[in-house]
Amino acid sequence: MEAAARGNKKLQERVPIRRTAWRLADLAILFLLLALLLHRVLHDSGAPWRRAALACEAWFTFMWLLNVNAKWSPVRFDTFPENLAERIDELPAVDMFVTTADPVLEPPLVTVNTVLSLLALDYPAAGEKLACYVSDDGCSPLTCYALREAARFARTWVPFCRRHGVAVRAPFRYFSSTPEFGPADGKFLEDWTFMKSEYEKLVHRIEDADEPSLLRHGGGEFAEFLDVERGNHPTIIKVLWDNNRSRTGDGFPRLIYVSREKSPNLHHHYKAGAMNALTRVSALMTNAPFMLNLDCDMFVNNPRVVLHAMCLLLGFDDEISCAFVQTPQKFYGALKDDPFGNQLEVSLMKVGRGIAGLQGIFYCGTGCFHRRKVIYGMRTGREGTTGYSSNKELHSKFGSSNNFKESARDVIYGNLSTEPIVDISSCVDVAKEVAACNYEIGTCWGQEVGWVYGSLTEDVLTGQRIHAAGWRSTLMEIEPPAFMGCAPNGGPACLTQLKRWASGFLEILISRNNPILTTTFKSLQFRQCLAYLHSYVWPVRAPFELCYALLGPYCLLSNQSFLPKVLLHH
């Protein structure tokens, strides 16, 4: 039972959303579709174009049925972070993961702003309880240098944000407009001007840096990057900021740079592999029971987001009700009227809240808080959660590192130390062992443990595995929005992203991870299975829609008809 159950004040509330009119409209459309199918069957002339129309309309009816199922039971979760005040000392630690892979496509300055917004979060004893890990799959000294400079800038940026109650703590957004100053704001104006000047200097240092100069004049700090190739290099882990001097919780979270080992002879599994490496590295350094993962271009828009997430993670009587907390994906700088649909408004407002009322919202790959024990493949049982019984089972699941197996056992059975590690730099060598490219061979990583391999949409597949183990998830909508990201603002970029989603969904649909099989043999609920199918069959819609669109022109040219005729009786 979670800590919230021991208090009198509730931390969260599940609120059903009444949508009677929408339900009636959905049922009316479903009735009309079924009536059309019945008419087709009863008046089948055998013409091939009518058979094609019947097949397409049957598919549209099936899709609408899946759509109605997904939207039928919408809920929202209200959070009450002010009720955490009486249990400040009980608040758990959180490890925060940021992933980047290419310093050209994802400039270091973008990653720096995301990291700075994380370091400035409002959370009690943030210096002890929060740690930020940045995975650099590009193994770029430019990214490492930018993060080192960001750590230095954070020494003044974080106190400035807390002193003046800054709402948006990504500097590039905060300084994009000038705040209104009053006569009594002299001190604030002075601080604001100073911080803007310091940020501009930071930007110039990062943008003016070049890799050859860093390697030549870095004073040995970047010696590990010499002669490395993006797809062939050893593990590099650097502790860029360790808040070990702050025993009272002042300061800002630890900052650790991680570039996992890569070899051209072994598959690295893209983002899923990077997330699994971060999970193991963080387990040996800070081992927080909860983890937050963000893409490098999605900054914190609400500095109290971790407190809101704790209301859900700690607010249920049974932890099975909340394996992970997913926040909606919100974007800034969108095109007028959102012509490419990047804002995903319909997906959230209608479908997302409906799925949240089933077994839980899907995992979307960013802006998500996870229970570490769930990522470790913990199953649910009638008496709660069930762990691993023997060292042999731990070895087959988690690999050969005894240090990691010990940390995993502590998380699974809740034996976490309340004393923070004084010097995490002493853990770097053992952390490099679990970030090796061959560590996962012969283990369950990427299958039953960690982020799941086998699909370009590894995030949705990982969430499905969690739901299939009997866990539930929650959708967290807060104001202002928890995180803000940068959506594709052009046609080619948008099509590239849609192609990736379509490919990933098809990979899941035709694999052993198909939700129908998962429902049959595991604990995925039937309506949740239909909700997953609603997404996975999305790419399959194209042939039916194209065929139906071509039926009209074909029938016009051939003087035929595929639509029902209206009979007039005089």
N, C-alpha and C positions, 0 to 999 in steps of 0.2 A: 504494500500500500504506500502511496506517495505521501510526501511531507504535507501536502495540502490537506489531506484527509484528517490531519491532527489538529487543524485550526478551525475556528468558527467562521471565518470570512472566506467566501468562495473566491477562487482565482479565475474561473472561467464559467461560461454558461453556453450551452448548446441551444440555439434558438431556431425552431423551424420557421421557414418563410412561407407565408400563405400566398398561393398563386392559383386561385380557383379559376379565374378567367383564362389563364394560360393553359391550364389542364383541359378545360372544356374545348378550347380551340384546338389543342393537340389531338384530343379524341375525335373531334369532328373531322379533322384532316385524315386521321387514320381510318375512320369510317368510310370516307369518300374513296380513299385508295382501295380499301377492301371491296367496296361496291364496284369500282372500275374493274378490278380483277375478276370478280364474279361475272360481270357482263362479258368480259373477254372469253371466259371459259364457256359460258352458255351460248355464245354466238360466235364460236370459232369457225371460220370459213376455210381454214387450212392454208390461207395465203401466207407466204414467207414473211412479208412485211408486218402482217398482223401478229405472227408468232414472235417476231423480233420485238414488237411493241409490248407484247405480253411479258416477255423475259425482262425487258427494261423496267416495266412498271412493277413487276414482282420484286425486282431489286430495290427500286425506290421505296416500296412498302416496307421491305425488310430494314432498310436504312432508317426510315422514319420510326419504326418500332424501336430500334436501338436508340434513336435520338430521344424518344419519349421516355424510355427507361432511364436514360442518363439524367434527364431534367426533372423527373417526377417528384423527387423528395429533397428539395433544396433546403439547406441549413446555413447558418452562419454561427461563428464562435466569437462571443464577446469576451474580452480579457480585462482583468482588473489589477494592473501592476501595482497600484497603490496599496493593495492588500498584502504585498510581499514585505512591507516595512517591518512587520513583527517577526520575520524569519530571515532577516538579512544574512545572519551568520550561517544559515543553512543553504544558501544559494550555491549551486555546484559550479565547478569550473567548466569552461567551454573552449575547445580548440577550434580555431577558425582557419579554413583552407581557401586559398586563392590560387587558381590555375591559369597559367599562360603558356603558350607554346611557340610563339613566333614574334620576335621583337620588331619585325617589319609590319606584319598584319595587326599586331597588338602592341603598339608603341609602349616603351617602359613608362612613359608619363601617365598613360591611362591606368596601368597597374599601380603606380605610385598613388594616384588619387584614391583608388579603391582601398589600398592598404591604409592610407592616412585616415580615411573615414572609419575604418575598423579600429584603429588604434585610439580614436577619440570617442569610442562608445561610452555611454553612461551605464556603468555596472559597478556595484560595490566591490571594492578591493580588486579593481580591474588589473592592476599591476601583477597580482598574484594569480587571479583566477582566469584570465584571458591570455591566450597565446595565438599569434598569427603565423601561419606557415604558408609560404609562397612556393608553389611548384613551378619550376621553369623547365619545360620540356624542350626548349630551344637551347639550353645550356649556354646562355649568352652572358658574357661579362658586363655588357651594357645594362642588362636587367638587374644583375647583382649590384652594380655600382649605383644605379638609380635607387634601389631599395636602401642601400647604405646611406645615401644622401637624404632619403625620406626619413630614416630613423633620426638623423640629426635635426632635421626640420621639425619633427614631431615633438622635440623637447620644448619648443615654444608654441607650436600649433595646438597641442592638446590642452595645456593650461589656458590658452586664449579661448578655446571653445568652451571649456567648463566655466571659466570666469564670467563670460558674457552670454552664456546660454545659446550658443550658435546652434541653429536648427539643422542646417545642411553642412556636414563636416567634410565634404570633398572640396578641397580648395578651389578647383577650377570652376565649380558651380557657385561657390560662395562669392568669389571675387568677380563673377561674370556680371554682377550688377552692384551698384553703389547703394548701401543702406541709407535710410533717412536719419539725419542727425538732428538732435535737439540742442538747445543752449546748454543743457546740463550734461551733454555727452562728450565733454572735452577729453576725458581719459579714454573713453571708448574710441573716439576718433584717432587719438594718438596711437593706440594699440592696433587699430584696424589698418592705419597707414603703414605702420611698421611691418605687420604681418603680410600685407600685400607686397611690400617691397621684398621681403624675405622669400615669398613664394615666387616672385618673378626671377630672383636670383637662382632659386632651385630649378626653375624651368630652363633657364639659360645653361646651367651646369649640365643638366641631363641632355638637353638637345645638342649641346656643343661637344659632348663626349663622343669619342670614336674608339672602336675596339683596339686597333693597333697601339694607340697612345696609352690606353689602360694597361695593356699587356707589357708595354715597355717601361712605363713610369709608375706603375701601380705599387711600387715598393714591396713587391712580393705578395701583396694581398690577393692578387689575381693570378698568381703563378699556376694554380690548379687548372686554369682555363687555357694554358699554353698547349698547343698541338692537339686540341680536342676537336672532334667533329660532332655535328648535331646528332647523328645517329650512332655514334661510337665513342663513348667516353666513360670514365669511372664516375662513381657517385661523388657529388660535391654538396656538402652541408655546411652552412655558415650561420653562426648565431650573430645576427646583426645588432640585436639589442636584448640584453638580459636584465630584467628589473630586479635582480637579486639584492640590490642595496636597499630596496624599498620594503622593509618588513612590515610597514603599516598599511600597505596596499595603495600608496600614492603612486604617481607616475603613470605609465601606460603599458599595455601588454607587451610580452616578449615578441620578437620578430625573428623568424628563422627562414633562411633561404635553402631550398632543396632542389637539386637537379639529380634525379635518379640515374643509376647506371643504365647505359644502353649498349647493345651489341647488334651488329647487322645480321647475326646468325639467330637471333631470338626476337619473337614478336613482342612489341611493347604495349599493345592494346590501347594506344591513344589515351584519351582522358580517363577512361576507367582504370587503366594501369597506373596512371599518375595519382589518382585518388586512393588507390589501394596502397601505393608506396607512402603517401602522406599519412594514411591511417596508421601504418606500422611505425613510421618514424616518430610521429607524435605520441604514440603509445609508450615509447621508450624515453621520451623527454618530459612530457607533461601528463599524458594519460587521462585527459578529462573525460567524464562520462558522457558528455554531449559534444557534438561537432556541428559546425556551420560551414557549408560550402558555397562559394561565390565564384562566378566567372570574373575575369580580371576587369571587365568593362561594366560591372554592376556595383555601384557604390551604395553605401548606407545612406538612406534618405531620412530615417527616423532613428536618432541616437538611442532611443529606449527600446529598440527592437528586441534585444536579448531578454529584457525584463518581460515583455509581452510573450515571447516564446516560452519562457519559464512558467508563465501562468498556465499554458497548455500542457507542457511536459510534466509539470508537477501537480496539475490541478485536478486530475482524475483519481478516483478511488483505486483504479486498476491501471497500471502502466501499459497494459495491452491495448488500451483505448487510444494511445498516442505513441506510435513508433517513431514518427517524424512529423514535423510541422513545416508545411510548404506555404510560402508566401506567393501571392500573385506576381507575375512578371509585368512590371510597369516600365515605360520607356519615355525618355525625354527627346526633344528635338524631332518629333514626328512630323511628317508631311501633313498639309492641310487635308482634312476629310479622310486621312489614312487610306489612300487608294489601294495599298497592297495588303491591308488587314493586319499590319504588324502589331497593332495594339492589343489584339486578341480579346477585344471587349466582349463579343458574343460568347467566346469560349469560357470566359470567366463568369460573366453575369448570369448566364443561363445554364451552360453545361457544367462548369466547374463547381458551382455551389450545389448543383444536383448530385454530382458524384461525391461531394463531401458528405452528403447525407446517406450514402451507401456504406461501403467498407472504408471509404476515405479517398481523399484527393490523390491524384497521381503524383509521383516524384518527377519534377520538371528539370532537374539537373543543376539548378542554381537557386539561391535564396532559400535554402532548406536547412532546418535543424534536425540532426539525427541523434538517436540513442546509439552510443558506440556498441553496446551489447547486441543490438539488432543488426547492425552492419556486420558483426561477427557471426551472424547466422543463427542467433538464438531462436529457438522454437517456442511456441506457446503451448501450455498444457492446461488441464483442468484446474490444477492447483496453482496456476501462475505460469512462470517461465521455467523452462527446463534447460539445463546447461550440459556440459560435457563431463563424463564421469571419470575419465582416466587420463593419465599423462600420454598414453599411446594415442588416444583419440585427439587430444590437444595437438600432438605432433602432426598427425595426418591432416588436421584441419588448418593449422596455423604455420607449420614449417619448423625448421630446426633450431631457431633461436630460443634458448632457454629464457633469456630476459624477456622476450616478447611473450612467450607462453605464460610466464609469471604475471606479466601485466594484463594479459587477456583474462587469466583466472581471477585477478582482482576485480576487473570490470564486471565479469559475468556474475560473480557472487557478491558484489557490492563491498569488497574489502578495500576501498580506496583510502589512502592516507590523507588526512587533513593537512599535513605539513607539506608545503610546496618544496620542490627540489631547489636547493639553494643555488646550484651552478649547473645549468643544463649543458654547458659546454663540455662537461665531463662525460656526457652521454653520446657525443658525436660519433665516436668510433663504433659503438654497438649499433647505433642508428644506421650507419653506412652498411652494416651487414644485412639488415632487412630491406634496404633499398637496392640491393644487388639485382641484376637482371635475371639471374637464375634462381632466385630465392623461392619463387612460387612453384617451381617444377616439383611435381609429385604431391602437391597440396590441393586444398579446396578453394584457394583464392581464385576469384573470377567465376566461380560456380555456386558453391553454397556459402561462401564467405566473401565479404567485401562487395565492391561494385562488380556487376555481372558482365562477362565478356560475351561476344557473339552477335552484337548488333551495334549499328551506328548510333542508335538511340539507347545507349547503355543506361541512361537515367530512368526511363520508363520501365525498362526490363528489370532494373534493380528494385524499383518500387513494387512491381508485380511480384517479385520473389518474396518481398517482405509481407505483402498482403497474403500470398499463398501460404505463408507460415502461420497465419492466423492473426497477425497484427492489424491494427487500424491506424489511420492517419488523420490529421486535421488540417484545415485550411485557415490561415491567419490573415485576416483583412483588417488593417489598422489605418488610422489617419494621423499624420500624413503617411503615405505608402512606405513600407519597410525599406525597399530597395528600388533604385532606378537604374535602368540600363540603356544601352544604345542599340536601337533596332536598325536593321538594314533599311536604308532610305532610297534605294534604287531598285529597278527591276531585276537586273542580273544578280545582285546580292540576295535579293528576296527569293528568286528562283533557286539559287544555290542552296539556301537554307531549306526550302520546301523539298528539294530533291533529297537532301540528307534525311529529313524526317520520313519521307515516303520510302526510301530505301531501308531505313531502320525498321519501320513498321512491317514492311514485307518480310524482312529477315525473321522477325519474331513470329509472324503469322504462319510461316511455312516451316518453323523449327519445332523442336520438342518443347519449347517454351510457349507454345500456343496456349492461350488462356482456357480454351475448352479442355485440353488435357490437364491443365493445372487445376481446374475446378473438379475434374473427375477424380484425380488421384491425390490432391492436396486440399488445402483449406481455403481456397479462393471462393468467395461466395458467388452464387449464380448471377445475381444482378450486377455485381462488380465485374464478373466475367463479361457480361454483355456491354458494360461500360468500356472495358478495354477493347473489345471487338469494335465498338463504335469508332475508336481511333485507328485501330490496326487496319481495318478494311477501307479506310479513307483513300489510299492510292488506287484501290480496285474500282472505285467509282468511275474513273475516267472512261474506260471502254463503254460502259452502259450509257453515260451521259453523251458521249460522242455519237454513239449509235442512234440514240433517241433524237439528237439534234439533226442528224442526217436523214431521218425518216421523212420529215416534212418536205424538204427539197426533192427527195426521190419520188414521193407520191405525186407531187405537183408535176414533175417531168413525165411521169408514166401514167398520169390521169387516174391515179388510184387514191384510196383513202385509208388511213389507219386509225382515225379517231371515230368514236361512236357517233352514229347519226341520230339526229333528233327527229322523231316521227310526229308529224302534225296531223291531227284528226279533225276533219271539218264536220 
